Amino acid sequence: MPGRRAGLTRRVGDRPHRAHRARRRRAVPPVSGADAVATVPDGAPVVFDLDGTLVRSEHVHRRIWARFFAEWGAEVDDDTYRHRFMGRRAVDVLREVDGPWRGEDPDELAAQLAGHGSALAEDVDVVPGAPALLRSLAERGHRLAVVTSARRSWADRVLGDVLGAAPLVELVVTAEDVVRGKPDPEGYLAACRRLDADPGGCVAFEDSVAGVSSLVAAGMGTIVGVRTTAGDAELTAAGAHRTVPDLTPDRLLGPAA
């Protein structure tokens, strides 16, 4: 990674972010209360984000980005980080967000960031209930997919070594598989196509505003916000139909058929 530019300290994030226009989405029955039960309909394909949704990893990614910012002499406050960087592909934010790295190859910088992160996968924590929910869904015959802003090396390690769920997940769409990352819907639409599933009939789980915005734009039928990195108000405002604090199966699944 290029070294810090001598004497250069810049505030990052002043360039306005262009929001993606949401597509019309299928209405679902209203659910009142942040912790209301969010039942996954029988047979519905289920799509998950990875970081922040299945595992608590934002503290790891924040450390990786903090190292990057320090090397470039950039000042990024927590609010800017949450709204401009969190839940998005590194290559997208490095290309879009103005900073001292402007003019460098964003793909090369993103690859270097991924290399720094691979050694930290063991530091992530599992979101309570995540492994049990994945097993329960698979046992009930739901097709499972993961759509992540992370690179495949990270996704494979987390799904396999941390969650022990790699055999349960039929499809994984990573940063390398799309041209446009979240909040663009490309990744989720690609997953639905490869599952031969109507987005309106899918259930999807996300933890970030960018991720929920991506699901809204994809027209996902049921959007569940997981309150690990954003609160109920933020996730609901972004378009989540309901929010939950964790992935405990009893909170999300009805009685087995």
C-alpha positions as MATLAB code, in Angstrom:
seq = 'MPGRRAGLTRRVGDRPHRAHRARRRRAVPPVSGADAVATVPDGAPVVFDLDGTLVRSEHVHRRIWARFFAEWGAEVDDDTYRHRFMGRRAVDVLREVDGPWRGEDPDELAAQLAGHGSALAEDVDVVPGAPALLRSLAERGHRLAVVTSARRSWADRVLGDVLGAAPLVELVVTAEDVVRGKPDPEGYLAACRRLDADPGGCVAFEDSVAGVSSLVAAGMGTIVGVRTTAGDAELTAAGAHRTVPDLTPDRLLGPAA';
ca = [
       0.000    0.000    0.000;
       1.361    3.478   -0.774;
       2.825    5.202    2.246;
       1.480    8.262    3.951;
       2.012   11.462    2.031;
       4.200   13.717    4.157;
       2.364   16.509    5.925;
      -0.980   15.650    4.325;
      -4.057   15.405    6.517;
      -7.451   15.720    4.860;
     -11.005   15.371    6.020;
     -12.820   12.769    4.000;
     -16.409   12.505    2.933;
     -17.381   15.996    1.777;
     -18.383   14.811   -1.673;
     -22.156   14.182   -1.756;
     -23.245   10.567   -2.100;
     -25.631    9.763   -4.921;
     -28.441    7.615   -3.607;
     -29.686    4.720   -5.724;
     -33.288    5.044   -6.814;
     -35.424    2.357   -5.215;
     -37.660    0.113   -7.272;
     -41.250   -0.526   -6.252;
     -41.367   -3.413   -3.814;
     -44.074   -5.850   -2.878;
     -46.071   -4.882    0.171;
     -45.889   -7.097    3.248;
     -48.142   -7.128    6.302;
     -47.113   -4.419    8.767;
     -45.365   -5.562   11.912;
     -45.342   -3.255   14.903;
     -42.473   -3.117   17.352;
     -38.782   -3.535   16.768;
     -38.742   -7.064   18.194;
     -41.882   -8.346   16.521;
     -41.612  -11.927   15.307;
     -40.469  -12.049   11.682;
     -41.573  -15.427   10.360;
     -39.815  -16.798    7.289;
     -42.523  -18.245    5.012;
     -42.264  -21.939    4.187;
     -40.173  -22.552    1.081;
     -39.014  -18.964    0.634;
     -35.402  -18.527   -0.529;
     -33.423  -16.701    2.157;
     -30.552  -14.342    1.380;
     -28.123  -13.004    3.974;
     -25.542  -10.295    4.101;
     -22.398  -11.556    5.854;
     -20.515   -8.940    7.885;
     -22.685   -7.477   10.621;
     -25.543   -9.837    9.795;
     -24.191  -13.354   10.344;
     -21.035  -12.261   12.161;
     -20.058   -9.195   14.180;
     -17.031   -8.044   12.242;
     -17.326   -4.295   11.901;
     -14.774   -3.768   14.686;
     -12.305   -5.742   12.557;
     -13.079   -3.789    9.397;
     -12.890   -0.532   11.327;
      -9.361   -1.448   12.450;
      -8.363   -2.253    8.880;
      -9.745    1.029    7.580;
      -8.215    2.985   10.494;
      -4.787    1.675    9.514;
      -5.430    2.684    5.917;
      -6.600    6.179    6.887;
      -3.559    6.684    9.118;
      -1.184    5.677    6.327;
      -2.794    8.249    4.055;
      -3.077   10.989    6.674;
      -6.848   11.068    6.274;
      -9.335   12.055    8.969;
     -12.580   10.067    8.834;
     -15.011   10.561   11.704;
     -17.332    7.802   12.899;
     -20.423    9.286   11.262;
     -18.723    9.523    7.867;
     -17.395    6.007    8.214;
     -20.820    4.573    9.083;
     -22.635    6.318    6.246;
     -20.017    6.237    3.500;
     -17.852    3.155    4.123;
     -19.751    0.621    6.221;
     -21.448   -2.193    4.327;
     -19.946   -1.209    0.975;
     -17.209   -2.579   -1.258;
     -13.822   -1.010   -0.617;
     -13.287   -0.460   -4.335;
     -16.514    1.562   -4.581;
     -15.852    3.900   -1.679;
     -12.221    4.410   -2.678;
     -13.426    5.410   -6.132;
     -16.323    7.601   -4.981;
     -15.218    9.212   -1.718;
     -12.788   12.075   -2.109;
      -9.573   11.584   -0.159;
      -5.786   11.704   -0.414;
      -5.855    8.370   -2.261;
      -7.489   10.099   -5.238;
      -5.651    9.124   -8.425;
      -4.498    5.746   -7.121;
      -5.869    2.470   -8.480;
      -8.886    1.608   -6.270;
      -8.757   -2.070   -7.244;
      -5.157   -2.339   -6.105;
      -5.872   -0.540   -2.836;
      -8.922   -2.739   -2.187;
      -6.864   -5.874   -2.756;
      -4.292   -4.652   -0.255;
      -7.009   -3.922    2.288;
      -8.359   -7.444    1.813;
      -4.904   -8.858    2.428;
      -4.652   -7.009    5.735;
      -8.042   -8.341    6.785;
      -7.552  -12.026    6.025;
      -5.413  -12.513    9.118;
      -8.129  -11.007   11.343;
     -11.011  -13.351   10.473;
     -10.504  -15.211   13.739;
     -11.322  -11.997   15.643;
     -14.935  -11.836   14.464;
     -17.840  -12.880   16.684;
     -20.845  -14.907   15.596;
     -24.184  -13.098   15.773;
     -26.249  -15.011   18.354;
     -28.409  -17.624   16.681;
     -26.779  -17.396   13.242;
     -25.426  -20.976   12.934;
     -28.620  -22.458   14.385;
     -30.801  -20.381   12.058;
     -28.821  -21.453    8.992;
     -29.094  -25.109   10.025;
     -32.815  -24.823   10.751;
     -33.519  -23.146    7.430;
     -31.522  -25.756    5.520;
     -33.304  -28.588    7.352;
     -36.656  -27.071    6.362;
     -35.642  -26.991    2.712;
     -34.987  -23.278    2.248;
     -32.410  -22.356   -0.371;
     -29.751  -20.127    1.171;
     -27.499  -17.495   -0.367;
     -25.053  -14.887    0.905;
     -24.429  -11.540   -0.806;
     -21.472   -9.671    0.641;
     -19.384   -6.584   -0.045;
     -16.344   -8.577    1.073;
     -13.993  -10.486   -1.183;
     -14.344  -14.221   -1.696;
     -11.301  -15.121    0.388;
     -12.865  -13.431    3.427;
     -16.345  -14.831    2.773;
     -15.077  -18.393    2.368;
     -13.066  -18.206    5.572;
     -15.880  -16.714    7.645;
     -18.562  -19.062    6.318;
     -16.329  -22.092    6.732;
     -14.041  -21.514    9.706;
     -16.144  -19.138   11.810;
     -19.735  -20.184   11.115;
     -19.184  -23.770    9.964;
     -21.954  -23.145    7.451;
     -20.264  -23.403    4.055;
     -22.064  -26.661    3.085;
     -25.446  -25.098    3.904;
     -25.125  -22.040    1.663;
     -25.896  -22.780   -1.968;
     -24.626  -19.523   -3.426;
     -22.202  -16.780   -2.383;
     -21.999  -13.498   -4.315;
     -18.910  -11.463   -3.388;
     -17.300   -8.151   -4.290;
     -15.509   -9.717   -7.250;
     -18.791  -10.914   -8.787;
     -20.404   -7.514   -9.361;
     -19.607   -4.278  -11.140;
     -21.600   -2.119   -8.725;
     -21.668   -2.805   -4.996;
     -24.277   -1.959   -2.375;
     -26.430    0.144   -2.225;
     -26.827   -0.854   -5.877;
     -29.041   -3.982   -6.100;
     -26.781   -5.821   -8.569;
     -25.517   -8.418   -6.087;
     -28.946   -9.325   -4.745;
     -30.498   -9.436   -8.201;
     -27.664  -11.708   -9.359;
     -28.337  -14.045   -6.440;
     -32.042  -14.202   -7.271;
     -31.318  -14.957  -10.926;
     -28.916  -17.746  -10.025;
     -31.448  -19.169   -7.577;
     -34.169  -18.788  -10.244;
     -36.167  -16.930   -7.605;
     -38.507  -13.939   -7.781;
     -37.049  -11.227   -5.507;
     -40.560  -10.515   -4.260;
     -40.765  -14.037   -2.857;
     -37.441  -13.896   -1.005;
     -36.597  -13.049    2.588;
     -33.390  -11.080    3.110;
     -31.356  -10.054    6.152;
     -29.113   -6.971    6.355;
     -27.521   -4.862    9.080;
     -26.498   -1.658    7.295;
     -28.357    1.222    5.695;
     -26.497    0.622    2.418;
     -27.464   -3.046    2.515;
     -31.129   -2.408    3.255;
     -31.213    0.199    0.482;
     -29.814   -2.444   -1.867;
     -32.600   -4.857   -0.893;
     -35.275   -2.218   -1.414;
     -33.895   -1.445   -4.868;
     -33.872   -5.175   -5.685;
     -37.550   -5.481   -4.755;
     -37.049   -8.081   -2.028;
     -40.373   -9.210   -0.584;
     -39.410   -9.287    3.090;
     -36.495   -7.282    4.460;
     -35.310   -7.969    7.995;
     -32.861   -5.538    9.573;
     -30.428   -6.977   12.114;
     -29.613   -4.375   14.744;
     -25.886   -4.994   15.145;
     -24.490   -1.853   13.515;
     -27.567    0.345   12.987;
     -30.669    0.906   15.081;
     -34.326    0.230   14.425;
     -35.060    3.792   13.314;
     -32.241    3.878   10.745;
     -33.001    0.442    9.325;
     -36.733    1.095    9.148;
     -36.183    4.460    7.478;
     -33.971    2.737    4.896;
     -36.768    0.288    4.096;
     -36.582   -2.688    6.472;
     -40.009   -4.198    7.101;
     -38.999   -5.283   10.596;
     -35.885   -5.454   12.727;
     -34.450   -7.963   15.195;
     -31.544   -7.830   17.670;
     -30.117  -11.209   16.670;
     -30.824  -14.347   14.625;
     -32.291  -16.625   17.284;
     -34.393  -19.154   15.305;
     -37.368  -18.966   17.686;
     -37.596  -15.263   16.887;
     -37.717  -15.828   13.139;
     -39.243  -19.220   12.367;
     -42.713  -20.585   12.895;
     -43.377  -24.181   13.971;
     -41.769  -26.807   11.737;
     -44.176  -28.405    9.294;
];
